[in-house]
Amino acid sequence: MRLRQLGGLQVGAIGLGGMPMSIEGRPDEARSVATIHAALDAGVTLIDTADAYHIHADEVGHNETLIAKALGSYAGATSDVLVATKGGHVRPGDGSWHVDGSPEHIRAACEASLKRLGVEAIGLYQFHRPDPKVPYAESIGAIRDLLDEGLIRLAGISNANPDQIREAREILGGRLASVQNQYSPAFPSSRPELDLCDELGIAFLPWAPFGGSGAAARLGSTHTAFDRIAQARGVSPQQVCLAWMLATSPVVIPIPGSSRPETIRDSVAAADLDLSPQELATLDAS
């Protein structure tokens, strides 16, 4: 697979989002492991997870544990795989999502993630979502401390606005490696954050690149330009969507969620799909 830069490392241009394998509607473990193995076979070297990707209150870190198991059972080499996890979201088990950006929670969450992943240092640790009850500087300060202590190798943020990106970069002493925001044809409002990352040379990781839960199947019908180009090219609208994102900026590394081997294989193929200037202009205008 073609490679892109993330915090001084090179990773595959398409990553794998692990969330669908652990939240509501998740498949059985065997299919999830097969999905992760298929991603690795296809050249994926960035896997995104979070401690909050679970359903029940007593299974915090379900997705982290799943990914660690899949990496441990993979027949090939995994030394170049960057596992990116997050802390700052909590799920009490009733289906809701809450935030806790306190430095105490972030440190405890990171230490627990280290154990579940079975590593001495997390490859990329991201502050999951701003907590309105906690000053942003305090939350990012906790991430900085983890970075300084060597518990994490790279630091990132998620669901951030431009001011927060600039603030995090300053607090981290220029070591902000990535920003993960929702971005898709259906949700283009994170374009200012993408453009700022392009300007600063920070990796931008679009989550839900097809528009969110269940949206991948509807992409071609709700955004017909993607379907027309897909039919002309003999590929899926999802491939066209990811190729369009990759063409936007060299800092973009989409992380489509998947829970089936065939869907991650299809997504990975987008890394080799070069759209023409005319096609890109059509998609930009759609």
C-alpha positions in Angstrom: 0.0 0.0 0.0 1.1 3.6 -0.5 2.4 5.2 2.6 1.8 8.5 4.4 3.5 10.3 7.3 2.1 10.3 10.8 4.3 11.9 13.5 7.6 11.0 11.7 6.4 7.4 11.0 5.2 6.0 7.7 1.8 4.1 7.8 -0.5 2.8 5.1 -2.6 5.5 3.4 -5.8 3.7 4.6 -6.2 2.7 8.2 -8.7 0.5 10.0 -11.3 1.8 12.5 -12.0 -0.8 15.1 -15.2 0.6 16.6 -17.8 -1.5 14.7 -16.2 -4.7 16.0 -17.0 -3.8 19.6 -20.1 -1.6 20.0 -23.8 -2.3 19.4 -24.4 -4.7 16.5 -20.9 -6.1 16.7 -20.1 -9.4 15.1 -18.7 -12.5 16.8 -15.0 -12.5 17.7 -13.9 -14.8 15.0 -15.2 -12.5 12.2 -13.6 -9.5 13.9 -10.2 -11.3 14.1 -10.6 -12.3 10.5 -11.3 -8.7 9.6 -8.2 -7.4 11.3 -6.1 -10.2 9.7 -7.5 -9.3 6.3 -6.5 -5.6 6.9 -3.0 -6.6 7.8 -2.8 -8.9 4.8 -3.8 -5.9 2.6 -1.1 -3.7 4.0 -2.9 -1.8 6.7 -0.4 -0.6 9.3 -2.6 1.9 11.3 -5.4 0.5 13.5 -7.5 2.9 15.5 -9.3 2.0 18.7 -10.4 3.4 22.0 -11.0 2.2 25.5 -14.7 3.3 25.1 -15.4 1.0 22.2 -17.5 -1.5 24.2 -21.1 -2.1 25.2 -21.3 -3.2 28.8 -19.9 -1.4 31.8 -17.8 -4.4 32.8 -16.0 -4.7 29.4 -14.1 -1.4 29.1 -11.4 -1.8 26.5 -13.2 -4.6 24.6 -11.8 -3.4 21.2 -8.3 -2.9 22.5 -8.3 -6.4 23.9 -9.7 -7.7 20.6 -7.0 -6.0 18.6 -4.2 -7.2 20.9 -5.5 -10.8 20.4 -5.7 -10.4 16.6 -2.2 -9.1 16.4 -0.9 -11.9 18.7 -2.5 -14.6 16.5 -1.4 -13.1 13.1 1.0 -15.3 11.2 2.9 -12.4 9.7 5.0 -9.6 11.1 3.3 -6.9 13.1 6.3 -4.8 14.2 5.3 -2.0 11.8 1.7 -1.8 12.9 0.8 1.4 14.7 -2.1 0.9 17.2 -3.7 4.2 18.0 -6.0 4.3 21.0 -7.9 7.0 22.8 -9.0 8.1 26.3 -11.5 10.6 27.6 -14.8 8.9 26.7 -16.7 6.7 29.1 -19.6 4.4 28.6 -21.6 3.4 31.7 -23.3 0.5 29.9 -26.7 2.0 29.2 -25.9 2.9 25.6 -24.8 6.5 26.4 -21.5 8.2 25.9 -20.0 10.6 28.4 -16.7 12.5 28.7 -14.1 12.7 31.4 -11.1 14.9 30.5 -9.7 15.1 33.9 -5.9 14.5 34.1 -6.5 11.8 36.7 -8.9 9.9 34.4 -6.6 10.3 31.3 -3.6 8.9 33.2 -5.6 6.0 34.6 -7.2 5.3 31.2 -3.8 5.3 29.5 -2.3 2.9 32.1 -5.2 0.5 31.6 -4.9 0.7 27.8 -1.2 -0.2 28.1 -2.0 -3.4 30.0 -4.8 -4.4 27.6 -2.6 -3.8 24.5 0.3 -5.6 26.2 2.9 -2.9 25.3 5.3 -0.7 27.2 4.4 2.4 25.3 1.3 3.2 23.2 2.1 4.0 19.6 -0.4 6.9 19.3 -2.5 8.1 22.2 -5.3 10.5 21.5 -7.5 12.7 23.7 -10.9 11.4 22.6 -13.2 14.4 23.1 -13.1 17.8 24.9 -14.7 17.8 28.3 -16.6 21.1 28.9 -16.1 20.6 32.7 -12.3 20.5 32.4 -10.1 23.2 30.9 -8.7 21.9 27.6 -5.2 22.9 28.6 -5.4 20.6 31.6 -6.5 17.6 29.5 -3.8 18.2 27.0 -1.3 18.7 29.7 -2.0 15.2 30.9 -1.3 13.9 27.4 2.0 15.9 27.4 3.0 14.3 30.7 2.4 10.8 29.3 4.5 11.7 26.2 7.3 13.1 28.4 7.3 10.0 30.5 7.5 7.7 27.6 4.2 5.9 28.2 3.1 7.0 24.7 5.2 7.5 21.6 3.0 9.9 19.7 0.2 12.2 20.9 -3.0 13.1 19.1 -6.4 14.7 19.6 -9.9 14.0 18.4 -13.1 16.0 17.8 -11.2 19.3 18.0 -11.7 22.7 16.5 -9.0 24.9 15.0 -8.3 26.8 18.2 -8.0 23.5 20.1 -5.6 22.2 17.5 -3.4 25.2 17.9 -3.6 25.1 21.7 -2.7 21.4 21.8 0.2 21.9 19.4 1.6 24.6 21.7 1.1 22.7 24.9 2.7 19.6 23.4 5.7 21.7 22.3 5.1 21.1 18.6 4.6 17.4 19.0 1.0 17.0 18.0 1.1 14.1 15.6 -2.5 13.8 14.5 -6.1 15.1 14.6 -9.0 12.7 14.3 -12.3 14.4 13.3 -15.5 13.3 11.6 -15.3 14.1 7.9 -17.2 12.7 5.0 -19.3 13.9 2.0 -22.3 14.0 4.4 -20.2 15.8 7.1 -17.9 18.3 5.5 -17.8 20.8 8.4 -14.4 19.6 9.6 -12.8 21.0 6.4 -11.2 24.0 8.3 -9.5 21.5 10.7 -8.3 19.5 7.7 -6.9 22.6 6.0 -5.2 23.6 9.2 -3.6 20.2 9.6 -2.4 20.5 6.0 -0.8 23.9 6.8 0.9 22.6 9.9 1.9 19.2 8.6 -0.2 17.3 11.1 -1.9 14.0 10.1 -5.6 14.3 9.7 -7.6 11.0 10.3 -11.2 11.2 9.1 -13.5 9.0 11.2 -16.8 7.8 9.7 -15.5 8.7 6.2 -18.7 7.3 4.6 -21.0 9.3 6.8 -21.6 7.2 10.0 -23.3 4.0 11.0 -25.0 2.4 8.1 -24.1 5.2 5.8 -21.6 3.2 3.7 -24.4 1.2 2.0 -26.2 4.4 1.2 -23.2 6.5 0.0 -23.8 6.0 -3.8 -27.5 6.7 -3.5 -27.3 9.8 -1.3 -24.2 11.3 -3.1 -24.9 10.3 -6.7 -21.6 11.8 -8.1 -19.7 9.2 -6.2 -21.9 6.4 -7.7 -21.6 7.7 -11.2 -17.8 7.8 -11.0 -17.7 4.4 -9.3 -19.8 2.8 -12.1 -17.6 4.3 -14.7 -14.5 3.0 -13.0 -15.9 -0.3 -12.1 -15.3 0.2 -8.3 -17.4 0.8 -5.3 -18.6 4.3 -4.3 -16.7 3.7 -1.0 -13.4 3.4 -2.9 -14.2 6.6 -4.8 -15.0 8.4 -1.5 -11.7 7.4 0.1 -9.7 8.2 -3.0 -11.3 11.6 -3.1 -10.2 12.2 0.5 -6.7 11.0 -0.1 -6.5 13.5 -3.0 -7.5 16.4 -0.8 -4.2 16.5 1.1 -1.1 14.3 1.7 -1.8 14.6 5.4 -5.2 12.8 5.2 -5.3 9.1 6.4 -8.8 7.8 6.4 -9.7 5.2 9.0 -12.9 3.5 7.7 -14.6 1.3 10.3 -15.1 -2.3 9.3 -16.3 -5.6 10.7 -16.0 -7.8 7.6 -12.9 -8.8 5.7 -14.4 -7.9 2.4 -15.2 -4.3 3.3 -11.7 -3.5 4.6 -10.2 -5.1 1.4 -12.4 -2.9 -0.7 -11.4 0.2 1.3 -7.7 -0.6 1.0 -8.0 -0.7 -2.8 -8.8 3.0 -2.7 -5.1 3.8 -2.0 -4.3 2.8 -5.6 -7.3 4.6 -7.2 -6.1 7.9 -8.8 -9.0 10.2 -9.7 -8.6 12.6 -12.6 -8.8 16.4 -12.0 -12.2 16.5 -13.7 -13.5 13.7 -11.4 -12.2 15.4 -8.3 -13.8 18.7 -9.4 -17.1 16.9 -9.9 -16.9 15.3 -6.4 -15.9 18.6 -4.8 -18.9 20.3 -6.3 -21.3 17.5 -5.3 
